[in-house]
Amino acid sequence: MRWFGKRVFLGGWAAQRVLITGASGGIGHALAEALAKRGAQVLISGRNQEVLSALANRYPDHVVAVSADLTNAEDRSRLVNAARMAECNMLINAAGSNQQGFFDTASDHDIEQLIAINLTATLQLTRALLPQLMTYPRAMIITLGSTFGQLGYPGQVTYCATKFALRGFSQALRRELADTRVRVMYIAPRATRTAMNSPQTEALNAALGNAVDAPDAVALAIVDAVEQQREELQIGLPERFFTRLNTLWPSAVDRALLRQLPVIRRFMTSKESVS
């Protein structure tokens, strides 16, 4: 009988105590609201205290907010202590940042910052929480990646590097913890309409005809994936096809993206956003 399936799901969402990073906006914020509505106890973290407090005030019986910069060791320690006090048995790594722009325009600081936010801080927080998660009969680590964690894309070089790494991290950690009660899941959303997207990115998606999901829709897909006991989920049928093609026949994807390159060059910018 599956302990994380729909028939036996740890007593349902009401039995979950969840830490969600990146809850100031986008997918993390939508996930926090979706889980609170389902009765979970949710500890939310992000950089925008005003947004976090508003969500906590909306669900006072289910949401507690802790503002934190995950790249700061003291903030991470404070968040880990809060998660310990809240007895969190589920971690959702949703914090992230993006920089749209071509690689030759990126500074050393740009590269270091994006890697620190998207990759290093996620690994450090997960490692710090592992001893706590290992004490529970059942626990879960869910990390949000991207289609660009399997498909290298022009104008997203450093971002792709971090998301490729997060997928490898999740896969390796899942195998390392296979004989424990901690399950590890990796979710790869496609383009999502969040504050991380600059107006140029939105225009580029429109020009290329890319599907763009609402954060609420992505949150529901993640909820369903958890209930279905998925180990990996890539959202979007065309995206699944192209990442599979990229694995089997990368030169075909090279040619397709070469045709898109003039359009991409028209819209790319170096704007950054963090959640």
N, C-alpha and C positions, 0 to 999 in steps of 0.2 A: 504494500500500500504506500503510495507516494506521500512524503511529508510536505512537499511543496506543490502538490497538484491541486486541481480545483476541488477534489473530493476531500482531501485532508490538507488544509492550508494553515497549519499552526493555530487553529482556532479562528481563522479568518483574519482580516486586516485589523480588527479590534485588538488582537493579541500582539500586534507589531509595534515596536518602539524604534522609530526610524530617524536616522540623521541624514539630512539632505543638504549638501553643499550647493552653492550657486543658486540659492533660492530667492535672490533679489529680483530675478526676472527670468523670462524665457521658460525653458522646459523645467528647470528646477522649481520655479514658482508654481507652474501648473501642476507639477507632481505633488508638491506639498498640499495644495488645495484639494486635489483628487483623493489623496490618502486621508486627509483630515475628514473629508465628507464620508469616507468609508469607515471611520472610527479609529484609525490608527493614532498613536501618540507620536507627534512629529517634532523633532528638534531641527530648526532651520538655521542655516548660516549663509552669510553673504556679506558684501561690503556696504550695502545701502540700508542703514538702520531704519530709516523712515519706511521703506517698503516692507521690510521684515516685520516691523512693529504693527503695521496696518494689517498684515496677514494674521499675526498672532492675536490681534484684537478682534478679528472677524471670527476666529475659532479659539476662544480662550480656554476651552476645555480640552483642546487637542494639540495646540501649537505653542511652542516656546521658541523664542528667537534669541540668537547669539550672534552679534555682528563680529566678523573676523576676516582678516587678511591671511589666507592660508599660506602665503609665502613667508609669513612672519612666524618664527619659531614660538614666541610667547603666545601669539594668538592661537596657533595650532594646539599648544599645550592646554590653553584655557578651554578650547572647544572639546578636546579629548576628555578633560575633567567633567565638562558639562554632559557629554555623552555617557560617561561612567555613572554620573548621578542619575541620569534619565534611564539607565539600564538599556541602552540602545542595542538591539540585536540585528539591526540591518543598517548598512551604510550605502547611500546612493551618492556616488561621485558625479555631481552634475556641474560643478564649477568649471569655468573655462573662459578663454579669451580668443579673439581672432584678430589678425592683421591682414587686410586685403592690400596686396601690392606685389610687385615683382621683386624677386630675391636680390637683384643687384642694387635696389634702393633701400634695403633693410640695413639698419645700423647694428653694431654689436649689441647695443642695449636692447633693441627690438627683439633680437633673437633670444638673448638671455631671458628677457621678461616673459616672452611667450612660452618658452620651455619651462620656466619656473612655475608659471601659473597652471599650464595645462598638464604638465607631466610630473615635475619634481615634487610639487606640493601634494599632488594626488597620491603619489607613491609614499611620501613621508607620512601623510595622514593615515592612509590605510595600514601601514606598518605599525604606527602608534596605537591604532585601535584593535589590531589583531589579537593581542593577549586577552582583551575584554571579550571579543567575539568568540574566542575559543572556549570561554567558560560556559557558554549557553548550550543547551541541548541541540538547538538549531539556530543558525545565523546565516546572513547573506551579505555579499558585497556586490554591488551593481555599479558598473562604470560606464558612463556615456561617452562613446567615441563619435565616429562620423563615417559617412560613406567615403570621405577622404582619408580614412584609416586603411582603406584597401585600394584606393584609386588615386594615384598621384595626379595633381591638377595644377595647371599653370596659374600663377598668381597666389598660390596657397602653399608654397614650398615648406616653410617652417611649420605652419599649421598641420600639413600632411605628416611631417616628420613626428610631431607630437602625437597625432592620432594613430599612426602606424604603431608607434611605441606603446600606446595604451592598449591596443588590441593584443600585442605580444605579451604585455604585462598581465592582462586578464587571463590569457590562455595559459601562460606559464604558472600563474598563481593557482588557477583552477586545478591544474595537474598536481601541483605541489601539495594542495590541500585535499586531494581526492580521498584520502583515508581519514579525513576529519568530518565534522558536522557543519563546516562552513562551506556554503556553496558560493560560486563565483560566476557572475553573469556579465556579458558585454553587449551593449546595445549601440547600434550604429544608426542614428537618425540621418535622413537626407536633409536637404535645405529646409530650414524652419524659420518662420517669420518671428524673429526676436529682435531685441534692441542691439544685438551684436552685429546685425546687418546694417551697413551704411546705405544711404540712398543709392549709391552707385552699384552696390551689390544687388539690391532689389531690382534696379534697372537691368543689370546684366542677366539675372534670372529670367526676367520678362523677355528680354531680347532673344535668349536661347531657348525659351519655352520650357524652362525647368519647373517641375512641380515643387511647390513650396507649402509645407504643412503648417497648420496652426499648432502652437505649443500644447493646447488642450488635447488635440488628436494624438500627438506624440506621447503625452502622458498616459492616455488611455491604452495605447499600444504597449507601453512599458508595464502598466498594471496587468494587462492580459498576459504578457510574457512571463511575469513573475508567477502568476497563478497557473500557467501552463508548464512551469518548470523548464523553461528554455535556458540553454547555456549561452547561446548567441542569437541575436536578432538583428537583421538588417532591414530597415524600413524602406519600402518602395520596390515594386516589381521591376521597373526599368533599371533602377540602381543595382538591384541584385544581379540582373542580367549583365550589366556592364562591368561590375566587379568580377564576376565569374569569367567574362570574356577577357578582362585584363590579366587574369591568372593564366588562362589557357592560350591566349593569342594577343599578347600585349602590343604587337606591331599594328594590329587593326585599331586598337584604341589610340595609339600614337597618331595614326593617320586621321582619325575622327577629330581628335583634339587639335591637330594642326589646322584643320579647316575652321575650327572655332577661334583660333588664336587671334585673328584680327579683331573679332568682336570683343574678346576678353580684354585686349589691349585698350580698347576705347573706354572701358568702364572701370578698370582697376584703379584703386586708390590705396593709400596707406593708412586709412582710418582704423582705429582699434576700439574695441568695446570689451568690457569685462562683466561677468555675472558672478 
